Amino acid sequence: MSAISPRPRGFPSRSIWVVLLGLALALFAAPPPAKAQEGGAIFADPSRIVAIGGSITEIVYALGEEGRLIARDSTSTYPEAALKLPDVGYMRALSPEGVLSVSPTGILALAGSGPAEAIDVLKKASVTFITVPETFNHEGILEKIRIVGKSLGADAAAEKLAASVDADLAAAEKLTANVPERKRVLFLLSVQGGKLLAAGADTAADGIIRLAGGINAVEGFSGYKQLSDEAALTARPDLVLMMDRGDDQAAAADLWNHPGLAGTPAAATKKLVLMDGGYLLGFGPRTAGAVRDLATALYGDQLRN
């Protein structure tokens, strides 16, 4: 019989050694952990970036860092040069396979990109995923610029752009400082089928209306909601605002016959404004121009010089 030397007290058994060795090998062989990060992070390798969100792409171009972009989402239609990049899909209906197929070294995505399942997969991939927060106000635009710049290692350019946009926004907002009476604006996302889908609080539409010195004509809810005819009449809009997408033109032409709008101040003057969606709701470097255009539509010669 072989002699068995006594094991020193506290020394692990052979079975425990096997477990520890297995864990060590598993950790050694495992892929690197997910690199999903919120705004303020920096790409280790910013050479091949996918931009998700129209304003994100605009900011990258405004920073002069477009050479790092290898793909963009379908909302990224400005500047025109961005259309030459591969399109990985609509930002709220992304496919992980589609995004990863271009072999990015980083993904820069606007908050709200989705669906959640796809974003979860992308965050777990071995590619740095940085989320850029979205708030629909003056400061939110500056924050986006700084976060995008930092992620690409272009902090100095971002500060310069933020300062320029800050001054431009301040001047645009100042235009309506002394208007005698605030106009009520109803933003309609769609009027298809005679159904009025309107923007409430916490939306880009609500934010741009406020920056332009107007009042959102509907209240009491967040996001987008279908309005009843009675609610639309009660809103008493002075102006109806819609995105100029082409597909709603026929419906827009017949807008003033809608029972929910026919008796409103907007119908009396047929005050309808159509604006490009990315320009109007993007909250990026061009937003000050959108504020000016909407303020002019609202107040005309009442604007402060």
BAGUVEX-662359 format. One record per residue (C-alpha): residue in three letters; residue number from 0; x, y, z. Coordinates in nm, 2 decimals, m for minus. Example, Ala and Ser with C-alpha at 12.3 -4.5 7.8 and 13.67 -1.06 7.14 Angstrom:
2
+------+-----+--------+--------+--------+
: type : seq :   east :  north :     up :
+------+-----+--------+--------+--------+
:  ALA :   0 :   1.23 :  m0.45 :   0.78 :
:  SER :   1 :   1.37 :  m0.11 :   0.71 :
+------+-----+--------+--------+--------+
***
This chain:
305
+------+-----+--------+--------+--------+
: type : seq :   east :  north :     up :
+------+-----+--------+--------+--------+
:  MET :   0 :   0.00 :   0.00 :   0.00 :
:  SER :   1 :   0.14 :   0.33 :  m0.09 :
:  ALA :   2 :   0.19 :   0.57 :   0.18 :
:  ILE :   3 :  m0.01 :   0.90 :   0.17 :
:  SER :   4 :   0.16 :   1.19 :   0.31 :
:  PRO :   5 :  m0.06 :   1.40 :   0.53 :
:  ARG :   6 :  m0.18 :   1.73 :   0.36 :
:  PRO :   7 :  m0.09 :   2.04 :   0.55 :
:  ARG :   8 :  m0.38 :   2.20 :   0.73 :
:  GLY :   9 :  m0.57 :   2.45 :   0.51 :
:  PHE :  10 :  m0.41 :   2.31 :   0.19 :
:  PRO :  11 :  m0.68 :   2.27 :  m0.09 :
:  SER :  12 :  m0.78 :   1.92 :  m0.19 :
:  ARG :  13 :  m0.70 :   1.79 :  m0.53 :
:  SER :  14 :  m1.06 :   1.84 :  m0.65 :
:  ILE :  15 :  m1.04 :   2.21 :  m0.55 :
:  TRP :  16 :  m0.72 :   2.25 :  m0.74 :
:  VAL :  17 :  m0.89 :   2.11 :  m1.05 :
:  VAL :  18 :  m1.17 :   2.36 :  m1.01 :
:  LEU :  19 :  m0.93 :   2.65 :  m0.96 :
:  LEU :  20 :  m0.73 :   2.55 :  m1.26 :
:  GLY :  21 :  m1.04 :   2.53 :  m1.47 :
:  LEU :  22 :  m1.15 :   2.87 :  m1.37 :
:  ALA :  23 :  m0.81 :   3.02 :  m1.45 :
:  LEU :  24 :  m0.81 :   2.86 :  m1.80 :
:  ALA :  25 :  m1.17 :   2.98 :  m1.86 :
:  LEU :  26 :  m1.08 :   3.34 :  m1.77 :
:  PHE :  27 :  m0.77 :   3.32 :  m1.99 :
:  ALA :  28 :  m0.96 :   3.20 :  m2.29 :
:  ALA :  29 :  m1.27 :   3.42 :  m2.24 :
:  PRO :  30 :  m1.33 :   3.71 :  m2.48 :
:  PRO :  31 :  m1.27 :   4.06 :  m2.34 :
:  PRO :  32 :  m1.57 :   4.20 :  m2.15 :
:  ALA :  33 :  m1.83 :   4.41 :  m2.31 :
:  LYS :  34 :  m1.71 :   4.77 :  m2.36 :
:  ALA :  35 :  m2.05 :   4.95 :  m2.35 :
:  GLN :  36 :  m2.01 :   5.29 :  m2.20 :
:  GLU :  37 :  m2.21 :   5.61 :  m2.15 :
:  GLY :  38 :  m2.11 :   5.95 :  m2.28 :
:  GLY :  39 :  m1.76 :   6.07 :  m2.17 :
:  ALA :  40 :  m1.58 :   5.76 :  m2.29 :
:  ILE :  41 :  m1.30 :   5.75 :  m2.55 :
:  PHE :  42 :  m1.26 :   5.49 :  m2.83 :
:  ALA :  43 :  m0.93 :   5.30 :  m2.79 :
:  ASP :  44 :  m0.93 :   5.28 :  m3.17 :
:  PRO :  45 :  m1.15 :   5.54 :  m3.35 :
:  SER :  46 :  m1.04 :   5.44 :  m3.70 :
:  ARG :  47 :  m1.36 :   5.26 :  m3.80 :
:  ILE :  48 :  m1.67 :   5.41 :  m3.64 :
:  VAL :  49 :  m2.04 :   5.35 :  m3.71 :
:  ALA :  50 :  m2.26 :   5.65 :  m3.63 :
:  ILE :  51 :  m2.62 :   5.58 :  m3.52 :
:  GLY :  52 :  m2.84 :   5.89 :  m3.51 :
:  GLY :  53 :  m2.86 :   6.18 :  m3.76 :
:  SER :  54 :  m2.73 :   6.44 :  m3.52 :
:  ILE :  55 :  m2.43 :   6.22 :  m3.43 :
:  THR :  56 :  m2.33 :   6.20 :  m3.79 :
:  GLU :  57 :  m2.37 :   6.57 :  m3.84 :
:  ILE :  58 :  m2.15 :   6.64 :  m3.54 :
:  VAL :  59 :  m1.88 :   6.41 :  m3.66 :
:  TYR :  60 :  m1.87 :   6.59 :  m3.99 :
:  ALA :  61 :  m1.88 :   6.94 :  m3.82 :
:  LEU :  62 :  m1.58 :   6.83 :  m3.62 :
:  GLY :  63 :  m1.39 :   6.74 :  m3.94 :
:  GLU :  64 :  m1.36 :   6.38 :  m3.82 :
:  GLU :  65 :  m1.57 :   6.22 :  m4.10 :
:  GLY :  66 :  m1.27 :   6.02 :  m4.22 :
:  ARG :  67 :  m1.33 :   5.79 :  m3.92 :
:  LEU :  68 :  m1.68 :   5.70 :  m4.03 :
:  ILE :  69 :  m1.73 :   5.37 :  m4.21 :
:  ALA :  70 :  m2.11 :   5.35 :  m4.19 :
:  ARG :  71 :  m2.42 :   5.53 :  m4.07 :
:  ASP :  72 :  m2.79 :   5.47 :  m3.99 :
:  SER :  73 :  m3.07 :   5.57 :  m4.22 :
:  THR :  74 :  m3.16 :   5.88 :  m4.03 :
:  SER :  75 :  m2.81 :   6.02 :  m4.11 :
:  THR :  76 :  m2.90 :   6.21 :  m4.43 :
:  TYR :  77 :  m2.70 :   6.53 :  m4.37 :
:  PRO :  78 :  m2.45 :   6.63 :  m4.50 :
:  GLU :  79 :  m2.51 :   6.49 :  m4.84 :
:  ALA :  80 :  m2.16 :   6.33 :  m4.83 :
:  ALA :  81 :  m2.29 :   6.10 :  m4.55 :
:  LEU :  82 :  m2.52 :   5.93 :  m4.80 :
:  LYS :  83 :  m2.22 :   5.77 :  m4.97 :
:  LEU :  84 :  m2.15 :   5.56 :  m4.65 :
:  PRO :  85 :  m2.31 :   5.22 :  m4.61 :
:  ASP :  86 :  m2.65 :   5.23 :  m4.43 :
:  VAL :  87 :  m2.68 :   4.98 :  m4.14 :
:  GLY :  88 :  m3.06 :   5.05 :  m4.10 :
:  TYR :  89 :  m3.30 :   5.26 :  m3.91 :
:  MET :  90 :  m3.17 :   5.36 :  m3.56 :
:  ARG :  91 :  m3.48 :   5.22 :  m3.38 :
:  ALA :  92 :  m3.48 :   4.89 :  m3.58 :
:  LEU :  93 :  m3.12 :   4.79 :  m3.59 :
:  SER :  94 :  m2.98 :   4.45 :  m3.67 :
:  PRO :  95 :  m2.67 :   4.35 :  m3.47 :
:  GLU :  96 :  m2.54 :   4.15 :  m3.77 :
:  GLY :  97 :  m2.59 :   4.45 :  m4.00 :
:  VAL :  98 :  m2.40 :   4.69 :  m3.77 :
:  LEU :  99 :  m2.11 :   4.44 :  m3.71 :
:  SER : 100 :  m2.09 :   4.34 :  m4.07 :
:  VAL : 101 :  m1.88 :   4.65 :  m4.15 :
:  SER : 102 :  m1.62 :   4.55 :  m3.89 :
:  PRO : 103 :  m1.62 :   4.86 :  m3.68 :
:  THR : 104 :  m1.37 :   4.94 :  m3.41 :
:  GLY : 105 :  m1.64 :   5.15 :  m3.23 :
:  ILE : 106 :  m2.01 :   5.23 :  m3.23 :
:  LEU : 107 :  m2.13 :   5.58 :  m3.15 :
:  ALA : 108 :  m2.51 :   5.56 :  m3.09 :
:  LEU : 109 :  m2.77 :   5.82 :  m2.99 :
:  ALA : 110 :  m2.97 :   5.73 :  m2.68 :
:  GLY : 111 :  m3.30 :   5.58 :  m2.78 :
:  SER : 112 :  m3.15 :   5.35 :  m3.05 :
:  GLY : 113 :  m3.30 :   5.01 :  m3.06 :
:  PRO : 114 :  m3.46 :   4.77 :  m3.03 :
:  ALA : 115 :  m3.33 :   4.70 :  m2.68 :
:  GLU : 116 :  m3.24 :   4.34 :  m2.77 :
:  ALA : 117 :  m3.02 :   4.45 :  m3.06 :
:  ILE : 118 :  m2.85 :   4.71 :  m2.85 :
:  ASP : 119 :  m2.78 :   4.45 :  m2.57 :
:  VAL : 120 :  m2.61 :   4.23 :  m2.83 :
:  LEU : 121 :  m2.40 :   4.51 :  m2.96 :
:  LYS : 122 :  m2.30 :   4.62 :  m2.61 :
:  LYS : 123 :  m2.18 :   4.26 :  m2.54 :
:  ALA : 124 :  m1.98 :   4.24 :  m2.86 :
:  SER : 125 :  m1.60 :   4.30 :  m2.85 :
:  VAL : 126 :  m1.65 :   4.65 :  m3.00 :
:  THR : 127 :  m1.66 :   4.96 :  m2.79 :
:  PHE : 128 :  m2.02 :   5.09 :  m2.78 :
:  ILE : 129 :  m2.07 :   5.45 :  m2.66 :
:  THR : 130 :  m2.41 :   5.59 :  m2.59 :
:  VAL : 131 :  m2.46 :   5.97 :  m2.64 :
:  PRO : 132 :  m2.75 :   6.11 :  m2.42 :
:  GLU : 133 :  m3.02 :   6.31 :  m2.58 :
:  THR : 134 :  m3.20 :   6.60 :  m2.41 :
:  PHE : 135 :  m3.41 :   6.84 :  m2.62 :
:  ASN : 136 :  m3.27 :   7.18 :  m2.51 :
:  HIS : 137 :  m2.98 :   7.42 :  m2.57 :
:  GLU : 138 :  m2.74 :   7.26 :  m2.32 :
:  GLY : 139 :  m2.82 :   6.91 :  m2.45 :
:  ILE : 140 :  m2.69 :   7.00 :  m2.79 :
:  LEU : 141 :  m2.36 :   7.13 :  m2.65 :
:  GLU : 142 :  m2.33 :   6.81 :  m2.44 :
:  LYS : 143 :  m2.37 :   6.59 :  m2.74 :
:  ILE : 144 :  m2.10 :   6.79 :  m2.93 :
:  ARG : 145 :  m1.85 :   6.75 :  m2.64 :
:  ILE : 146 :  m1.92 :   6.38 :  m2.59 :
:  VAL : 147 :  m1.88 :   6.30 :  m2.96 :
:  GLY : 148 :  m1.56 :   6.50 :  m2.97 :
:  LYS : 149 :  m1.42 :   6.34 :  m2.66 :
:  SER : 150 :  m1.50 :   5.99 :  m2.79 :
:  LEU : 151 :  m1.30 :   6.06 :  m3.10 :
:  GLY : 152 :  m1.01 :   6.23 :  m2.93 :
:  ALA : 153 :  m1.11 :   6.57 :  m3.08 :
:  ASP : 154 :  m1.18 :   6.76 :  m2.76 :
:  ALA : 155 :  m1.03 :   7.09 :  m2.88 :
:  ALA : 156 :  m1.24 :   7.09 :  m3.20 :
:  ALA : 157 :  m1.55 :   7.00 :  m3.00 :
:  GLU : 158 :  m1.50 :   7.29 :  m2.76 :
:  LYS : 159 :  m1.46 :   7.53 :  m3.06 :
:  LEU : 160 :  m1.78 :   7.39 :  m3.22 :
:  ALA : 161 :  m1.97 :   7.40 :  m2.89 :
:  ALA : 162 :  m1.88 :   7.76 :  m2.84 :
:  SER : 163 :  m2.00 :   7.85 :  m3.19 :
:  VAL : 164 :  m2.32 :   7.66 :  m3.16 :
:  ASP : 165 :  m2.38 :   7.81 :  m2.82 :
:  ALA : 166 :  m2.35 :   8.16 :  m2.94 :
:  ASP : 167 :  m2.57 :   8.08 :  m3.25 :
:  LEU : 168 :  m2.84 :   7.93 :  m3.03 :
:  ALA : 169 :  m2.84 :   8.22 :  m2.79 :
:  ALA : 170 :  m2.88 :   8.47 :  m3.07 :
:  ALA : 171 :  m3.17 :   8.26 :  m3.22 :
:  GLU : 172 :  m3.35 :   8.23 :  m2.88 :
:  LYS : 173 :  m3.31 :   8.61 :  m2.82 :
:  LEU : 174 :  m3.52 :   8.68 :  m3.13 :
:  THR : 175 :  m3.84 :   8.60 :  m2.95 :
:  ALA : 176 :  m3.75 :   8.76 :  m2.61 :
:  ASN : 177 :  m3.99 :   9.04 :  m2.65 :
:  VAL : 178 :  m4.29 :   8.90 :  m2.85 :
:  PRO : 179 :  m4.61 :   9.03 :  m2.69 :
:  GLU : 180 :  m4.80 :   8.70 :  m2.70 :
:  ARG : 181 :  m4.67 :   8.34 :  m2.73 :
:  LYS : 182 :  m4.81 :   8.14 :  m3.02 :
:  ARG : 183 :  m4.96 :   7.79 :  m2.96 :
:  VAL : 184 :  m4.81 :   7.52 :  m3.19 :
:  LEU : 185 :  m4.95 :   7.18 :  m3.26 :
:  PHE : 186 :  m4.68 :   6.94 :  m3.39 :
:  LEU : 187 :  m4.84 :   6.65 :  m3.58 :
:  LEU : 188 :  m4.62 :   6.35 :  m3.65 :
:  SER : 189 :  m4.89 :   6.20 :  m3.88 :
:  VAL : 190 :  m5.24 :   6.27 :  m4.00 :
:  GLN : 191 :  m5.28 :   5.95 :  m4.20 :
:  GLY : 192 :  m5.62 :   5.79 :  m4.19 :
:  GLY : 193 :  m5.76 :   6.11 :  m4.04 :
:  LYS : 194 :  m5.59 :   6.03 :  m3.71 :
:  LEU : 195 :  m5.39 :   6.31 :  m3.55 :
:  LEU : 196 :  m5.07 :   6.19 :  m3.38 :
:  ALA : 197 :  m4.94 :   6.48 :  m3.18 :
:  ALA : 198 :  m4.62 :   6.55 :  m2.98 :
:  GLY : 199 :  m4.64 :   6.60 :  m2.61 :
:  ALA : 200 :  m4.37 :   6.68 :  m2.35 :
:  ASP : 201 :  m4.02 :   6.52 :  m2.36 :
:  THR : 202 :  m4.01 :   6.51 :  m2.74 :
:  ALA : 203 :  m3.78 :   6.69 :  m2.99 :
:  ALA : 204 :  m4.09 :   6.87 :  m3.12 :
:  ASP : 205 :  m4.17 :   7.01 :  m2.78 :
:  GLY : 206 :  m3.81 :   7.12 :  m2.74 :
:  ILE : 207 :  m3.79 :   7.30 :  m3.07 :
:  ILE : 208 :  m4.12 :   7.48 :  m3.02 :
:  ARG : 209 :  m3.99 :   7.61 :  m2.68 :
:  LEU : 210 :  m3.66 :   7.72 :  m2.83 :
:  ALA : 211 :  m3.85 :   7.91 :  m3.10 :
:  GLY : 212 :  m4.05 :   8.10 :  m2.84 :
:  GLY : 213 :  m4.37 :   7.90 :  m2.89 :
:  ILE : 214 :  m4.60 :   7.70 :  m2.66 :
:  ASN : 215 :  m4.68 :   7.34 :  m2.72 :
:  ALA : 216 :  m5.05 :   7.34 :  m2.78 :
:  VAL : 217 :  m5.11 :   7.00 :  m2.62 :
:  GLU : 218 :  m5.01 :   6.91 :  m2.26 :
:  GLY : 219 :  m5.07 :   6.64 :  m2.00 :
:  PHE : 220 :  m4.87 :   6.36 :  m2.16 :
:  SER : 221 :  m4.52 :   6.27 :  m2.27 :
:  GLY : 222 :  m4.42 :   6.13 :  m2.61 :
:  TYR : 223 :  m4.66 :   6.10 :  m2.90 :
:  LYS : 224 :  m5.03 :   6.04 :  m2.86 :
:  GLN : 225 :  m5.33 :   6.02 :  m3.08 :
:  LEU : 226 :  m5.56 :   6.32 :  m3.02 :
:  SER : 227 :  m5.94 :   6.31 :  m3.03 :
:  ASP : 228 :  m6.11 :   6.57 :  m3.23 :
:  GLU : 229 :  m6.23 :   6.74 :  m2.91 :
:  ALA : 230 :  m5.87 :   6.75 :  m2.77 :
:  ALA : 231 :  m5.74 :   6.90 :  m3.09 :
:  LEU : 232 :  m6.00 :   7.17 :  m3.08 :
:  THR : 233 :  m5.93 :   7.24 :  m2.72 :
:  ALA : 234 :  m5.56 :   7.28 :  m2.79 :
:  ARG : 235 :  m5.64 :   7.59 :  m3.00 :
:  PRO : 236 :  m5.32 :   7.59 :  m3.21 :
:  ASP : 237 :  m5.22 :   7.91 :  m3.39 :
:  LEU : 238 :  m5.00 :   7.71 :  m3.61 :
:  VAL : 239 :  m4.97 :   7.34 :  m3.72 :
:  LEU : 240 :  m4.61 :   7.21 :  m3.76 :
:  MET : 241 :  m4.52 :   6.89 :  m3.95 :
:  MET : 242 :  m4.22 :   6.72 :  m4.10 :
:  ASP : 243 :  m4.19 :   6.76 :  m4.48 :
:  ARG : 244 :  m4.16 :   6.40 :  m4.58 :
:  GLY : 245 :  m4.36 :   6.39 :  m4.90 :
:  ASP : 246 :  m4.58 :   6.11 :  m4.79 :
:  ASP : 247 :  m4.81 :   6.33 :  m4.59 :
:  GLN : 248 :  m4.86 :   6.60 :  m4.85 :
:  ALA : 249 :  m5.20 :   6.49 :  m4.97 :
:  ALA : 250 :  m5.32 :   6.46 :  m4.61 :
:  ALA : 251 :  m5.17 :   6.80 :  m4.52 :
:  ALA : 252 :  m5.35 :   6.97 :  m4.82 :
:  ASP : 253 :  m5.68 :   6.86 :  m4.67 :
:  LEU : 254 :  m5.58 :   6.93 :  m4.31 :
:  TRP : 255 :  m5.82 :   7.22 :  m4.25 :
:  ASN : 256 :  m6.12 :   7.01 :  m4.32 :
:  HIS : 257 :  m6.04 :   6.78 :  m4.04 :
:  PRO : 258 :  m6.31 :   6.80 :  m3.77 :
:  GLY : 259 :  m6.05 :   6.84 :  m3.50 :
:  LEU : 260 :  m5.88 :   7.13 :  m3.67 :
:  ALA : 261 :  m6.15 :   7.31 :  m3.87 :
:  GLY : 262 :  m6.25 :   7.54 :  m3.58 :
:  THR : 263 :  m5.90 :   7.63 :  m3.46 :
:  PRO : 264 :  m5.71 :   7.96 :  m3.51 :
:  ALA : 265 :  m5.46 :   7.78 :  m3.73 :
:  ALA : 266 :  m5.74 :   7.68 :  m3.97 :
:  ALA : 267 :  m5.87 :   8.03 :  m3.98 :
:  THR : 268 :  m5.53 :   8.15 :  m4.12 :
:  LYS : 269 :  m5.43 :   7.82 :  m4.28 :
:  LYS : 270 :  m5.11 :   7.84 :  m4.09 :
:  LEU : 271 :  m4.92 :   7.52 :  m4.17 :
:  VAL : 272 :  m4.54 :   7.49 :  m4.16 :
:  LEU : 273 :  m4.36 :   7.19 :  m4.31 :
:  MET : 274 :  m3.99 :   7.15 :  m4.23 :
:  ASP : 275 :  m3.73 :   6.88 :  m4.30 :
:  GLY : 276 :  m3.74 :   6.63 :  m4.01 :
:  GLY : 277 :  m3.36 :   6.61 :  m3.95 :
:  TYR : 278 :  m3.32 :   6.98 :  m3.96 :
:  LEU : 279 :  m3.62 :   7.05 :  m3.74 :
:  LEU : 280 :  m3.58 :   6.77 :  m3.48 :
:  GLY : 281 :  m3.22 :   6.68 :  m3.50 :
:  PHE : 282 :  m3.09 :   6.89 :  m3.21 :
:  GLY : 283 :  m2.74 :   6.92 :  m3.36 :
:  PRO : 284 :  m2.52 :   7.19 :  m3.52 :
:  ARG : 285 :  m2.80 :   7.32 :  m3.74 :
:  THR : 286 :  m3.06 :   7.36 :  m3.47 :
:  ALA : 287 :  m3.01 :   7.74 :  m3.44 :
:  GLY : 288 :  m3.12 :   7.78 :  m3.80 :
:  ALA : 289 :  m3.43 :   7.57 :  m3.74 :
:  VAL : 290 :  m3.51 :   7.79 :  m3.44 :
:  ARG : 291 :  m3.48 :   8.10 :  m3.65 :
:  ASP : 292 :  m3.70 :   7.96 :  m3.93 :
:  LEU : 293 :  m3.97 :   7.84 :  m3.69 :
:  ALA : 294 :  m3.96 :   8.17 :  m3.49 :
:  THR : 295 :  m4.00 :   8.36 :  m3.82 :
:  ALA : 296 :  m4.30 :   8.15 :  m3.92 :
:  LEU : 297 :  m4.46 :   8.21 :  m3.58 :
:  TYR : 298 :  m4.39 :   8.58 :  m3.53 :
:  GLY : 299 :  m4.27 :   8.74 :  m3.86 :
:  ASP : 300 :  m4.19 :   9.11 :  m3.81 :
:  GLN : 301 :  m4.25 :   9.09 :  m3.44 :
:  LEU : 302 :  m3.90 :   8.94 :  m3.39 :
:  ARG : 303 :  m3.64 :   9.13 :  m3.21 :
:  ASN : 304 :  m3.36 :   9.26 :  m3.44 :
+------+-----+--------+--------+--------+
***
